[in-house]
Each structure stands twice: as structure tokens, then as C-alpha cells.
């Protein structure tokens, strides 16, 4: 037979587009439309429903950027349509671009009852099935004219539309057709049949019989269609397709667990307030679809988003709660938001699960066993322990498939964290968290699945996200046809929990991946929007202090513990750790509000801390020093306060031969040359020079920063090919006990203070940058005379090691990585730490010198600032402050201690001279207290969380001073007793613990 495959395929495409799809609505009648636009921000529903309106017609412009308009839609179903299915088709002016990135609407009944959301690929609202004829339509549509930041089709272009203050008021949209229409279900089903077969056909091998069977059936169906009467001949065409649609899948077919999903970024190319409405629209859509489709299951993550619906749309929330109770609307993930996992600190990462899981337990009686993070930009190696400590044991993500250099070797595996904890992990091979149930996507999932021959199950999150309304009726229809069809993987709607149970059962011994799940993309999110990152770090530190001192004041002085305030503040900070806020990849509006929010959070936490410390200090005029860090420093115990010791201060700089200054405290001798660069940092006790020969530290370096795409997200490896050392000095002099260095470059100015304390082997570097560059990357370099094949970066509850070399493509790809408070490089017996108070991104490289001074050196560079122009064209413009410290001779334990010192500064309060003994003490510095608080259940019990920080087994005794600790209970993160855990021994008021490397432990100490 002649090969007419391309002929039939082209015929299918044209007939579908030009004849069959238009016949789905064979008759229409226009609706009457009126409009009212708000003057500024969205208004309550009642106000929008009652607002006066004016007529508007199809083709009329409407909608200022970020505006809200209320459409009044009225009409009547023609009598001749009685007995037929009727729906409205409401086009707000949608473009073909992906749903979620343009205008959206929510339809209401006149009494304010939500009906469903409107989106570019979900524009229908059912009126009657069948209609009686004569039905009156009286709807209101709350329409958001969110600007499309890529309306011209060119991505990553600078735009002023990202903030209402700069977006202007030009209308963004042109009203489309607003009509009532007859819905021909037979034609619609024919469209679904032809789409499924056409998509599947394109994925089958050309030399296989099944492809040709489908082709011939499609050809017969097209022959059966009378193009002059599609509606009258649609059933005949469907009859021609019935046999090939009914042919069952092979027993060995890949099995896909489909779960309805609508990945909604809690902020990104829209502000937080718009996400509140996106979630309400999507939940309205999905609860309605669940009513119409009995097999469908929908899953939604992020407790914050449920809380928004509860607060702002209680009528929608009532429908959600009912669907949850029915097991159809499934809360997943157990986190407050789908946060970044690289940058949040230990406690913050833990509290994501505490607040998320507690919300789901209290609201729905549901405890999730999975972390659900499809879009997060890589996963820190401390996360498995946190997930397990929260009472979960599974993780789902898809994002690692975005890596540009290496293909991850597994889709289903056990992920092992730094402490040895393993969690069962799945990467959906469909490679999308917005699966549309197309033949190409499902075939890709089956081909792509790397566990073939050992396992057959994968998961597919199905639906449009980001306000795109979730799963559509078309996706459900396609899934029904693909439940079992020859040549395709099987599809079944299932909850994530059902999928994981099947996947674990069939794959009881999966391979193991040890260490971080590094995303080989979006590395610049560790640096973009520096003020957002500083706000996060400061908030985390202030929360640590607030809980510590409030708990101490409650136990010691009977002060009221601010349960509600801390709960609310934690949730605010956790929300801003969402994976497009903390990473700096949102529009200007989001980061402007974040800066304002962090300022309010800091003010409130400062008030809590001050109140608690004053309650503890008592009346008096003596000065007390409060130490919030988990280590004693300068005689002040960890978590306690004592009479103020000598502040220490710094050593006075003295002139250096050849220009510059010397700072020498007998422990460390630092030479700063005439360029303001550190050319020597000599550890006197060890007789070791920290700075690489012929090199200089405290070196600011500027690189061009214009990635191929994803401006705020990405830094590409070629940025290092060119750059400049900023060595010109505008001013160099002594200021008290510091050396002041001023530099000017481009449109920017840097001022630094370098100092060495009298009693510590540490060089402190305080940097202020007035930044006015664009598309530049600013680094602070420390070339070190250390031969290190690997280095340590702090992560949650420990540290992770990374190689300094680039032997493999996996190592080369980690050219920008994350640390929390420190980076540590060492040789056996001697090392150097670089600590910080607000930066995360860094790079570490090695070099080998030849000649008389041959040797290997290691350079650590902290990433300070970037200046991408998309999506915020003013990213990082303005004044920034950074603190770094160079600590020669440091062990990992010293790095931990110095990291806490830099982030938890001492506080001075007047009071009695007696001081404040620590509420909690630990007799081993390797065991670090990360939280001291009262139990969340308001029982008054004391909760202490601690971890082994050095990466070695450790024993410690935890002592409580303030009440008699008669017993201690090991708990999970939700402060519930761990099943089967032995109760720690308590003797003489101390709790004896033995910890494995990096183990985190939560102790609950009842107060009688």
C-alpha cells in the first residue's frame, strides 16, 4: 500500500481545527455585558456585586494593569434550545498564551455564590443539561487585568509592568465574545477521540502495526464526517473509532497515576494578594469538576493557600472541606508553602512542616506522608532528616529534570541525607507539573522512565497552574480514553498517597542517592534580591532570640508567652520563603512588599525580645550582656546573661611599610596594603599564613552577568571568562579601631571597615555597597593557602561537602552553590572559615602554582550582588550591607561557633547585677541548641531542639535550670512522642544523649 500517512495526518489537523472544533457550539446568542472598574485595589465581593455598571461591547478595551473590573452578564436561553445542553462561553480577551499569565475571572451568582473560574482554556460555564429554555442569566464576573509580562512573545525583557506603581493605566485587554451556546456533547467527544488518537499515533513507531491501525481508523472517521453537517455525522465518525479506542493496553504497559493539580506559585509574576484570588478561582473550578467527574481526584499543596481560601472565600472553603472529607480534594505536601529548600535555616525548614502539617491536621484530620515540591530549585542535603522528623517519609519533585548538564539517573529512588536518613523519592518522568494529558507527554513519561524492568509506576500532576484553573474537562476525558489503550501507558486517577504505596510495594529496594539534589540551573537565585535574603536571615535570627528569651522569661519570671504572635510571625516568614520570593525571582511589587514586611516583622520581634529580656533583667542600673548564641562567648554563657565584661573592641591599626595598615592582636596578624587588600592573615599560634602567596583577599570582583535566559534565576558558567578586580581606592584610613576603605566603580560606591578584635583570631569585614550597576555580578574573594580537595558548607542541621575540583561534569556543574552561615576549607590539622550574616551564593576553586613557591591554593568567593533586569528591572539597586569574617586556624566547630556569633549578636540591657543563668545548657560544644521554646499546645512544657554539628558521633548532657526536669520525651517536629523511642535518661537534672553525626533531636520537658 502507498504511504499516505502524512496526507491523513494533515487532513486530521485541518478538519479538527476548521470544522469539528467549531461545531462543538453549533448555535450561539450574545449576552448583554456591562462593566465597573475599581479605582485601585480589589474590593469585597459584596461591593463588587452592588457597583454601578456601564455597557461594554465585544472589541472594547478594558483593564488597567493590576486592576479589577466587575462584569455584569445577563441573557436568556432561547426557547428553541429547550432540551439541549447549554453553556455560556465567556472570553475576557484571552490570548493563546499559557493560562495563569494574563487576565482571569471568577463568576458569581447574584447572591455572591462562586460558580467557577475563567481562564484562556477554560471559558465555559454550564447553564443547563438539558436546558428548559427561557432560563435567565444574571452573573457577575470579578475579572483581574493582570498584565502579561511576555505579551510580545519575547521572554525575559525588562518591563515596568511588574509593579502597580510603574505599570501605568493603559488598558491591557480587549473584550472577546460573551455568548450563550448550545453544547454538542457528541461533537465534543469526537474532538476528544480524534485528539487522543492523533496524539498517540504521532508517538508510535512508523514501522509498527498499531500506528497504521490508528491511521486507518482516523481516515475512516474523517470520511464519515459530512463537512456540511458535522453535528449530524459526528456519531458515525465516532463509531469508526470505537474499536481502536477499546483495544486494551498490553499487560506490561507503563502505569501512570494521574492526580489533578494546579501548581500555583504563591507569588511570582503577580503579588501575594493576587495569589489569594488565583487560589479561590482554581478551588472553585476544581470542586465543580469533582462534582461532575466521579473518578477524578485533585490534589493541592501549601497550607497557606488553604488558609487564604478560609479567610477570604469562606463559601469556597466550605466546598473544599466537603470535597476533602469525601477523599476527592486531597491536601498534599504538609508544608506551609512550597518553599525554597537551599536557603531557609534549620529551624525555618523544620517549621515549614510544623505549620503545614498542623494546619492539615486541625482543619481536615489529615496527616500527609509526602513532601510535595515539584518546582523548587534544588534540595539541600539536610532535608531528608527534616521530612522524616516531621512524620513523613516521601518526596515528590520534578524540577531536577530541568538540569542542563547531567541527566539524573533515577526517577524513583531513596534519597539519603547528611545524617543517614533516607526517604522514598519520585521524580515524575512526564517532566512536567502541568501535564495536559497529551499523547506526547504520556509517551515521553513511558520512554523516559529510568526504572524500566524494575518498576512500572509513575505519577503525573495534571492541570494548568498559576491561576490557569487546574485540570480541565478535556484532560479528564482524555484520561478516560487512556485508562487502558493499546500502544499507550495506562492512566488512573489516584491520590499521591495511593501512588506512593504502589510504587514502594513494587520497588522495595530502590537505588540510593546520597547528598544534595543539586539543580544545574537557577544558581543565581542564591544571590538575586539581596535585601529579601537579608530580611529572611534577620527574621530567622530574631525568631530564635524571641523564642529563647520569651521561654526563659515564662519559666523564670512567669511572663506570658506570646504564642499567637510567634505563630503569626513564623507563618509570615515561612510564606516569604516561597520558591520565587526568597530566591529573588519575582516581580518588583513582590520584593518591595517583602522589604516592608521584613521591617514590620523585625520591629515586632525586637519588641518581644526586649520585653522578655527586661522581665529577666529586673530593676537596676547594672549592664547585662545577653548571649543568644548556643556557645559561651567572652564569659557570657550560651542562652544566658551576665554582668557586662570588657567589650573587647578591636586592636588599633598601625601603619604598614609600603602603605596600608597592620592589625595584630598577638593571635592573628593582618596586613592591609595600600590598595585596601588583605595580603597577609598570619595565624601566630600555628605559624601559618592564610592568604595564598602573591594573592590578596577582601578582593571585590565584578563580572558581566547576562545569562542566556531566566535573568533573575540564572548565572551561566561563561560569566567567569571576563571580569575585573576592583582595586582602585578612593580613600584609605583609620577609623577608631578599624581600617576604612572606600572604592568607586561604575555608578557604585563601596565602603568597608576591617577590624581584628583584641581577643579572637578573626578578621571582621563590614561592607556597605551603594549599588547602581546593571547586569553585573559582584563577588568578594578570599584566595587561601590551603590545599583542599573538598570544602564544607553549612546547611540545615549540619554541613555538606563539595569537591573543589571539576573532574566530572557533575562537579563542574556546581560552579555556584549555597551555604548558610559559613564555608570551611581545611587540610588535616588546620583550616580557614569564611562566615557571613546574610549571603548564600558562593563559589570555590583551586589553583596550583609552579616555581619556588609551588603548591595548591583554594579560593572562596562570596556572591554579594547581581543586577538582572527581568522580572524586576531595578533588582538590587540601592544600599546593601554585608558582614563577613575570615577565621584562620578554624576547625569546623569554630566555623559553626563563628557563624552563630555573626548572626546572633549580643544585646545589652540594664538590670540587676545577678545575671540570668541559661534555661538550657549543653556540656558539649559539638551539640548545638537550635531552638528553645514552649510547646505549641500551650501546655507550658519546654521544647529543646539540638543537633550534632561537627559530623561525628557525640555524647552530651542537656541541663535545665528553672524547673525540675523529672523526665524528657523524644518527639517529632510536631512535638509528639516518637513511636518506639526510648525515653532519655534523666539524672541530677540532666538529660543524657548520644547522637550520631548530624543527628537532630527534639526534647520535650514537662514542667510538672
Secondary structure by P-SEA (a helix, b strand, c coil): cccaaaaaaaaaaaaaacccccccccbbbbbbbbbcccccccccaaaaaabbbbbbcccbbbbcccbbbbbbbbbbccccccccbbbbbbbcccccccccccbbbbbbcccccccbbbcccccccccccccccbbbbbbbbbcccccccccccccccccccccccccccccccccccbbbbbbcaaaaaaaaaaaaaaaaaaacccccaaaaaaaaaaaaaaaacccccccccaaaaaaaaccccccccccccbbbbbbbbbbccccccccaaaaaaaaaaaaaaaaaaaaacccbbbbbccaaaaaaaacccaaaaaaaaaaaaacccccccccccccccccccaaaaaaaaaaaaaaaaacccccccbbbbccccccccaaaaaaaaacccbbbbccccccccccccccbbbbbcccbbbbbbbccccccccccccaaaaaaaaaaccccccccccccccccccccccccaaaaaaaaaacccccccbbbbbcaaaaaaaaaaaccccccccccccccccccccccaaaaaaaaaaaaaaaaaaaaaaaaaaaacccccaaaaaaaaaaaaaaaaccccccccccaaaaaaaaaaaaaaaaaaaaaaaaaaaaaaccccbbbbbbccccccccccccccccccccccccbbbbcccbbbbbbcccbbbbbccccccccccccccccccccccccccbbbbbbbbcccccccccccccccbbbbcccccbbbbcccbbbbbbbcccbbbbbbbbbcccccbbbbbbbbbcccccbbbbbbbbccccccbbbbbccccbbbbbcccccccccccccccccccccccccccbbbbbbcccccbbbbbbbbccccbbbbbbbbbbcbbbbccccccccccbbbbbbbbbccccaaaaaaaaaaacbbbbbbbccccccccccccccccccccccccccccccbbbbbbbbcccccbbbbbbbcccccccccccccccccccccccccccccbbbbbbccbbbbbbbbbcc
